Amino acid sequence: MAKFLIRNTIRTLRFHNGEMTQQALADQVGVTRQTIHAIEAAKYSPSLELAFRIAAVFEVPLEAVFQYEPETS
């Protein structure tokens, strides 16, 4: 069975939104800065609710923030 990865563009979106800090994003979505860091580093997959809250902060569709892709070997 193929493995899949959840990739994200949070760092890029933060940069294009006034170089928003991880802490500022965390404050807006109700999590810790460490959680945002872990999501950006693909070490933690957010809940669906958190994923939608992050997309809402940037006013983009969920697919513009998170991509579910097959892992390449």
GIPEKA-V345952 format. One record per helix or strand. SS is the DSSP state (h for helix, s for strand). FROM is the first residue (numbers start at 1). TO is the last residue. Records with the same first field share a line. If there is no record, write none. Layout:
SS->FROM-TO / FROM-TO
This chain:
s->4-8 / 66-70
h->10-16 / 22-29 / 33-40 / 48-58 / 62-65
